[in-house]
Amino acid sequence: MSKNKFIEKVEASQIKDNIPEFSSGDTVVVQIRVVEGTRERTQPFEGVVLGVKKRGLGSSFIVRKISNGIGVERTFQTHSPLISSIKVKRRGDVRQA
């Protein structure tokens, strides 16, 4: 087995297939697994998607939310094991400036 085929096989086993289709401007809720000591809980992060980079296993997206009047941006790896679910709340209408 060549090195390239081996890498493709490993990546295919790690790619999640339950990710909904979303794009820039959509409002999403990302459920993040948080481990604190021996306890594990999920923490929601709701905001507007600023951008999506589709790069196979290295895919990522940026979500921006306003928390206590301060804008918070967070980059998520799409296929990360720390993300338990992604839900699209609202489809956005994006226009070019």
DSSP file (Angstrom, degrees, kcal/mol; ACC not computed):
  #  RESIDUE AA STRUCTURE BP1 BP2  ACC     N-H-->O    O-->H-N    N-H-->O    O-->H-N    TCO  KAPPA ALPHA  PHI   PSI    X-CA   Y-CA   Z-CA
    1    1 A M              0   0    0      0, 0.0     2,-0.0     0, 0.0     0, 0.0   0.000 360.0 360.0 360.0 129.1    0.0    0.0    0.0
    2    2 A S     >  -     0   0    0      1,-0.1     4,-2.0     4,-0.0     5,-0.2  -0.293 360.0-112.5 -74.0 162.7    1.4    3.4   -1.0
    3    3 A K  H  > S+     0   0    0      1,-0.2     4,-2.2     2,-0.2     5,-0.2   0.883 116.0  52.5 -62.7 -40.1    1.8    6.2    1.5
    4    4 A N  H  > S+     0   0    0      1,-0.2     4,-2.2     2,-0.2    -1,-0.2   0.909 109.9  47.3 -65.1 -43.2   -0.8    8.3   -0.2
    5    5 A K  H  > S+     0   0    0      2,-0.2     4,-2.1     1,-0.2    -1,-0.2   0.869 110.8  52.9 -66.4 -36.0   -3.5    5.5   -0.2
    6    6 A F  H  X S+     0   0    0     -4,-2.0     4,-2.2     2,-0.2    -2,-0.2   0.919 109.4  48.5 -64.3 -43.7   -2.7    4.8    3.5
    7    7 A I  H  X S+     0   0    0     -4,-2.2     4,-2.6     1,-0.2    -2,-0.2   0.911 111.1  50.6 -62.8 -42.9   -3.2    8.5    4.4
    8    8 A E  H  X S+     0   0    0     -4,-2.2     4,-2.3     1,-0.2    -1,-0.2   0.884 110.0  50.7 -62.0 -38.7   -6.5    8.6    2.4
    9    9 A K  H  X S+     0   0    0     -4,-2.1     4,-1.3     2,-0.2    -2,-0.2   0.912 111.7  46.4 -66.9 -42.3   -7.7    5.4    4.2
   10   10 A V  H  X S+     0   0    0     -4,-2.2     4,-0.9     2,-0.2     3,-0.2   0.916 113.7  48.8 -65.7 -43.4   -6.9    6.9    7.7
   11   11 A E  H >X S+     0   0    0     -4,-2.6     4,-1.1     1,-0.2     3,-0.8   0.898 107.1  55.8 -63.5 -40.6   -8.6   10.2    6.8
   12   12 A A  H 3< S+     0   0    0     -4,-2.3    -1,-0.2     1,-0.3     3,-0.2   0.836 105.2  52.6 -62.5 -32.2  -11.7    8.4    5.5
   13   13 A S  H 3< S+     0   0    0     -4,-1.3    -1,-0.3    -3,-0.2    -2,-0.2   0.737 112.1  45.5 -75.5 -20.7  -12.1    6.7    8.8
   14   14 A Q  H << S+     0   0    0     -4,-0.9     2,-0.3    -3,-0.8    -2,-0.2   0.569  86.3 104.4 -98.7 -10.8  -12.0   10.0   10.8
   15   15 A I     <  -     0   0    0     -4,-1.1     2,-0.2    -3,-0.2    42,-0.1  -0.565  67.6-133.8 -76.5 130.7  -14.3   12.1    8.6
   16   16 A K        -     0   0    0     -2,-0.3     3,-0.2     1,-0.1    -2,-0.1  -0.576  14.8-166.8 -80.8 145.4  -17.8   12.6   10.2
   17   17 A D  S    S+     0   0    0     -2,-0.2    -1,-0.1     1,-0.1    -2,-0.0   0.402  74.6  74.4-112.0   0.8  -20.8   12.1    7.9
   18   18 A N        +     0   0    0      2,-0.0    68,-0.3     0, 0.0    -1,-0.1   0.043  64.2 122.2-102.4  26.1  -23.5   13.6   10.1
   19   19 A I        -     0   0    0     -3,-0.2    68,-0.1    66,-0.1     3,-0.0  -0.776  59.1-130.7 -92.2 126.1  -22.5   17.3    9.5
   20   20 A P        -     0   0    0      0, 0.0     2,-0.5     0, 0.0    -2,-0.0  -0.294  26.4-100.4 -71.7 160.0  -25.2   19.4    8.0
   21   21 A E        +     0   0    0     67,-0.0     2,-0.3    -2,-0.0    67,-0.0  -0.700  56.4 154.8 -81.0 124.7  -24.7   21.6    5.0
   22   22 A F        -     0   0    0     -2,-0.5     2,-0.2     4,-0.0    69,-0.1  -0.963  18.1-173.1-146.3 162.3  -24.1   25.3    6.0
   23   23 A S    >   -     0   0    0     -2,-0.3     3,-1.7     1,-0.1    26,-0.3  -0.809  44.5 -47.2-144.7-176.8  -22.4   28.3    4.6
   24   24 A S  T 3  S+     0   0    0     -2,-0.2    26,-0.2     1,-0.2    70,-0.2  -0.279 120.0  28.0 -59.7 140.1  -21.4   31.9    5.5
   25   25 A G  T 3  S+     0   0    0     24,-3.0    -1,-0.2     1,-0.3    68,-0.2   0.185  89.0 124.4  94.2 -16.3  -24.2   33.9    7.0
   26   26 A D    <   -     0   0    0     -3,-1.7    23,-2.8    66,-0.2     2,-0.6  -0.487  61.0-128.3 -76.3 146.7  -26.0   31.0    8.5
   27   27 A T  E     +AB  48  90A   0     63,-2.7    62,-2.6    21,-0.2    63,-1.6  -0.865  37.0 178.1 -94.6 123.7  -26.7   30.9   12.3
   28   28 A V  E     -AB  47  88A   0     19,-2.6    19,-2.1    -2,-0.6     2,-0.5  -0.870  28.8-142.7-126.5 157.2  -25.5   27.7   13.8
   29   29 A V  E     -AB  46  87A   0     58,-2.7    58,-2.3    -2,-0.3     2,-0.6  -0.983  18.5-163.9-118.3 117.1  -25.3   26.1   17.3
   30   30 A V  E     -AB  45  86A   0     15,-2.4    15,-1.7    -2,-0.5     2,-0.7  -0.902   8.9-149.1-103.9 120.3  -22.2   24.1   17.8
   31   31 A Q  E     -AB  44  85A   0     54,-2.8    53,-2.5    -2,-0.6    54,-1.1  -0.815  18.6-164.3 -90.1 117.2  -22.3   21.7   20.8
   32   32 A I  E     -AB  43  83A   0     11,-2.5    11,-2.9    -2,-0.7     2,-0.5  -0.863  17.5-128.7-107.8 133.2  -18.7   21.4   22.2
   33   33 A R  E     -A   42   0A   0     49,-3.7     2,-0.5    -2,-0.4     9,-0.2  -0.690  26.8-169.0 -78.8 127.0  -17.6   18.6   24.5
   34   34 A V  E     -A   41   0A   0      7,-3.5     7,-2.5    -2,-0.5     2,-0.6  -0.979   7.3-158.3-120.8 125.8  -15.8   20.1   27.6
   35   35 A V  E     +A   40   0A   0     -2,-0.5     2,-0.5     5,-0.2     5,-0.2  -0.915  11.3 178.9-106.8 121.1  -13.9   17.9   30.0
   36   36 A E  E >   -A   39   0A   0      3,-2.5     3,-2.0    -2,-0.6     2,-0.5  -0.903  64.4 -57.0-122.5 100.0  -13.4   19.4   33.5
   37   37 A G  T 3  S-     0   0    0     -2,-0.5    -2,-0.0     1,-0.3     0, 0.0  -0.549 120.9 -18.5  68.2-117.2  -11.5   16.9   35.7
   38   38 A T  T 3  S+     0   0    0     -2,-0.5    -1,-0.3    -3,-0.1     2,-0.3   0.534 122.4  88.9 -97.9  -8.7  -13.6   13.7   35.7
   39   39 A R  E <   -A   36   0A   0     -3,-2.0    -3,-2.5     2,-0.0     2,-0.4  -0.630  56.4-163.7 -92.4 148.2  -16.8   15.4   34.4
   40   40 A E  E     +A   35   0A   0     -2,-0.3     2,-0.3    -5,-0.2    -5,-0.2  -0.998  16.2 162.5-130.3 134.1  -17.7   15.8   30.8
   41   41 A R  E     -A   34   0A   0     -7,-2.5    -7,-3.5    -2,-0.4     2,-0.4  -0.914  34.4-114.7-141.6 167.8  -20.4   18.2   29.6
   42   42 A T  E     -A   33   0A   0     -2,-0.3    -9,-0.2    -9,-0.2   -11,-0.1  -0.900  22.9-162.2-108.8 139.6  -21.5   19.9   26.3
   43   43 A Q  E     -A   32   0A   0    -11,-2.9   -11,-2.5    -2,-0.4     2,-0.2  -0.978  14.5-135.3-121.8 123.2  -21.4   23.6   25.9
   44   44 A P  E     -A   31   0A   0      0, 0.0     2,-0.4     0, 0.0   -13,-0.2  -0.535  14.4-168.9 -79.5 144.5  -23.4   25.3   23.2
   45   45 A F  E     -A   30   0A   0    -15,-1.7   -15,-2.4    -2,-0.2     2,-0.5  -0.924  11.4-173.9-131.2 105.4  -21.7   28.1   21.0
   46   46 A E  E     +A   29   0A   0     -2,-0.4     2,-0.3   -17,-0.2   -17,-0.2  -0.866  25.3 110.2-107.6 131.5  -24.3   29.9   18.9
   47   47 A G  E     -A   28   0A   0    -19,-2.1   -19,-2.6    -2,-0.5     2,-0.4  -0.967  63.1 -63.8-174.2-172.7  -23.4   32.4   16.3
   48   48 A V  E     -AC  27  64A   0     16,-2.7    16,-2.6    -2,-0.3     2,-0.5  -0.772  46.4-120.2 -96.7 134.4  -23.1   33.4   12.7
   49   49 A V  E     - C   0  63A   0    -23,-2.8   -24,-3.0    -2,-0.4    14,-0.2  -0.617  27.2-177.4 -74.8 123.3  -20.8   31.6   10.4
   50   50 A L  E     -     0   0A   0     12,-2.9     2,-0.3    -2,-0.5    -1,-0.2   0.805  64.1  -9.3 -89.6 -34.4  -18.2   33.9    8.9
   51   51 A G  E     - C   0  62A   0     11,-0.9    11,-2.2   -28,-0.1     2,-0.4  -0.988  51.9-148.9-164.4 153.5  -16.4   31.5    6.7
   52   52 A V  E     - C   0  61A   0     -2,-0.3     2,-0.6     9,-0.2     9,-0.2  -0.996   6.6-164.3-129.3 131.3  -16.1   27.9    5.7
   53   53 A K  E     - C   0  60A   0      7,-3.3     7,-2.1    -2,-0.4     2,-0.9  -0.961   8.3-158.6-115.9 114.5  -12.9   26.2    4.5
   54   54 A K        +     0   0    0     -2,-0.6     3,-0.1     5,-0.2     5,-0.1  -0.813  34.4 142.5 -97.5 104.7  -13.5   22.8    2.8
   55   55 A R    >   -     0   0    0     -2,-0.9     3,-1.8     1,-0.4     2,-0.2  -0.242  61.3-109.0-136.9  45.5  -10.3   20.8    2.9
   56   56 A G  G >  S-     0   0    0      1,-0.3     3,-1.3     2,-0.2    -1,-0.4  -0.450  98.1  -1.6  66.2-126.6  -11.2   17.2    3.6
   57   57 A L  G 3  S+     0   0    0      1,-0.3    22,-0.4    -2,-0.2    -1,-0.3   0.771 135.6  59.0 -68.9 -24.9  -10.2   16.2    7.1
   58   58 A G  G <  S+     0   0    0     -3,-1.8    -1,-0.3    20,-0.1    -2,-0.2   0.162  77.0 137.4 -89.3  18.2   -8.6   19.7    7.6
   59   59 A S    <   +     0   0    0     -3,-1.3    19,-2.1    18,-0.1    20,-0.5  -0.322  27.0 172.7 -65.4 146.8  -12.0   21.5    7.0
   60   60 A S  E     -CD  53  77A   0     -7,-2.1    -7,-3.3    17,-0.3     2,-0.3  -0.959  18.2-161.1-149.2 165.5  -12.8   24.3    9.4
   61   61 A F  E     -CD  52  76A   0     15,-2.1    15,-3.0    -2,-0.3     2,-0.4  -0.986  15.8-132.5-149.0 154.4  -15.3   27.1    9.9
   62   62 A I  E     -CD  51  75A   0    -11,-2.2   -12,-2.9    -2,-0.3   -11,-0.9  -0.925  18.3-167.4-112.9 130.9  -15.4   30.4   11.9
   63   63 A V  E     -CD  49  74A   0     11,-2.6    11,-2.5    -2,-0.4     2,-0.4  -0.960   2.5-161.7-119.4 135.6  -18.4   31.3   14.1
   64   64 A R  E     +CD  48  73A   0    -16,-2.6   -16,-2.7    -2,-0.4     2,-0.3  -0.963  13.8 169.9-118.9 131.9  -18.9   34.8   15.6
   65   65 A K  E     - D   0  72A   0      7,-2.6     7,-3.5    -2,-0.4     2,-0.6  -0.938  33.1-122.5-134.0 160.2  -21.2   35.5   18.5
   66   66 A I  E     - D   0  71A   0     -2,-0.3     2,-0.5     5,-0.2     5,-0.2  -0.920  29.2-176.7-103.7 118.3  -21.9   38.6   20.7
   67   67 A S  E >  S- D   0  70A   0      3,-3.1     3,-1.5    -2,-0.6    -2,-0.0  -0.957  71.4 -22.2-121.2 113.1  -21.3   37.8   24.4
   68   68 A N  T 3  S-     0   0    0     -2,-0.5    -1,-0.1     1,-0.3     3,-0.1   0.866 127.5 -51.1  55.4  40.3  -22.1   40.6   26.9
   69   69 A G  T 3  S+     0   0    0      1,-0.2     2,-0.5    -3,-0.0    -1,-0.3   0.494 119.1 108.8  80.4   3.2  -21.6   43.2   24.2
   70   70 A I  E <   -D   67   0A   0     -3,-1.5    -3,-3.1     2,-0.0     2,-0.3  -0.951  69.4-125.3-116.4 130.4  -18.2   41.8   23.1
   71   71 A G  E     -D   66   0A   0     -2,-0.5     2,-0.5    -5,-0.2    -5,-0.2  -0.564  25.5-167.5 -74.8 131.6  -17.8   40.0   19.8
   72   72 A V  E     -D   65   0A   0     -7,-3.5    -7,-2.6    -2,-0.3     2,-0.4  -0.984   2.8-169.0-123.8 123.6  -16.2   36.5   20.1
   73   73 A E  E     -D   64   0A   0     -2,-0.5     2,-0.4    -9,-0.2    -9,-0.2  -0.918   6.3-177.4-111.5 138.3  -14.9   34.6   17.1
   74   74 A R  E     -D   63   0A   0    -11,-2.5   -11,-2.6    -2,-0.4     2,-0.5  -0.999  18.1-143.2-138.1 135.2  -14.0   31.0   17.3
   75   75 A T  E     -D   62   0A   0     -2,-0.4     2,-0.4   -13,-0.2   -13,-0.2  -0.844  19.9-166.1 -97.8 129.5  -12.5   28.6   14.7
   76   76 A F  E     -D   61   0A   0    -15,-3.0   -15,-2.1    -2,-0.5     2,-0.6  -0.920  22.2-129.5-115.9 140.2  -13.7   25.0   14.8
   77   77 A Q  E >   -D   60   0A   0     -2,-0.4     3,-1.7   -17,-0.2   -17,-0.3  -0.801  23.8-140.2 -82.1 124.7  -12.3   22.0   13.0
   78   78 A T  T 3  S+     0   0    0    -19,-2.1    -1,-0.1    -2,-0.6   -18,-0.1   0.860  97.1  38.0 -58.7 -40.7  -15.3   20.5   11.2
   79   79 A H  T 3  S+     0   0    0    -20,-0.5    -1,-0.3   -22,-0.4   -19,-0.1   0.092  84.9 138.1-100.9  22.8  -14.4   16.8   11.9
   80   80 A S    X   -     0   0    0     -3,-1.7     3,-1.2     1,-0.1    -4,-0.0  -0.411  56.7-136.2 -69.1 140.7  -13.0   17.4   15.4
   81   81 A P  T 3  S+     0   0    0      0, 0.0    -1,-0.1     0, 0.0   -48,-0.0   0.654 102.0  69.3 -70.2 -13.2  -14.0   14.8   18.1
   82   82 A L  T 3  S+     0   0    0     -5,-0.1   -49,-3.7   -50,-0.1     2,-0.7   0.661  83.3  81.4 -77.3 -15.8  -14.6   17.7   20.5
   83   83 A I  E <   +B   32   0A   0     -3,-1.2   -51,-0.2   -51,-0.2     3,-0.1  -0.820  55.0 179.9 -92.3 117.9  -17.7   18.7   18.4
   84   84 A S  E     -     0   0A   0    -53,-2.5     2,-0.3    -2,-0.7    -1,-0.2   0.835  64.8 -10.8 -87.6 -34.0  -20.7   16.6   19.4
   85   85 A S  E     -B   31   0A   0    -54,-1.1   -54,-2.8     2,-0.0     2,-0.4  -0.990  49.0-150.7-161.0 157.6  -23.2   18.2   17.0
   86   86 A I  E     -B   30   0A   0     -2,-0.3     2,-0.4   -68,-0.3   -56,-0.2  -0.998  17.8-173.5-130.7 126.5  -23.8   21.1   14.7
   87   87 A K  E     -B   29   0A   0    -58,-2.3   -58,-2.7    -2,-0.4     2,-0.7  -0.977  19.9-138.3-123.3 135.5  -27.3   22.5   14.1
   88   88 A V  E     +B   28   0A   0     -2,-0.4   -60,-0.3   -60,-0.2     3,-0.1  -0.826  21.8 176.9 -91.5 117.3  -28.4   25.1   11.6
   89   89 A K  E     +     0   0A   0    -62,-2.6     2,-0.3    -2,-0.7   -61,-0.2   0.851  66.8   5.0 -86.4 -38.9  -30.9   27.5   13.2
   90   90 A R  E     -B   27   0A   0    -63,-1.6   -63,-2.7     0, 0.0     2,-0.4  -0.995  67.2-125.3-151.7 138.4  -31.3   29.9   10.4
   91   91 A R        -     0   0    0     -2,-0.3     2,-0.2   -65,-0.2   -65,-0.1  -0.692  33.8-139.1 -83.0 136.3  -30.2   30.3    6.8
   92   92 A G        -     0   0    0     -2,-0.4     2,-0.6   -69,-0.1   -66,-0.2  -0.543   6.1-132.8 -96.9 161.2  -28.5   33.6    6.1
   93   93 A D        -     0   0    0    -68,-0.2     2,-0.4    -2,-0.2   -68,-0.1  -0.934  29.1-169.1-112.9 105.4  -28.7   36.0    3.2
   94   94 A V        +     0   0    0     -2,-0.6     2,-0.3   -70,-0.2   -70,-0.0  -0.817   7.1 179.4-103.9 133.2  -25.1   36.9    2.2
   95   95 A R        -     0   0    0     -2,-0.4     2,-0.3     2,-0.0    -2,-0.0  -0.921  32.2-108.2-126.8 155.2  -24.3   39.7   -0.2
   96   96 A Q              0   0    0     -2,-0.3     0, 0.0     1,-0.1     0, 0.0  -0.624 360.0 360.0 -81.4 141.6  -21.0   41.0   -1.5
   97   97 A A              0   0    0     -2,-0.3    -1,-0.1     0, 0.0    -2,-0.0   0.486 360.0 360.0 -67.5 360.0  -20.1   44.5   -0.2
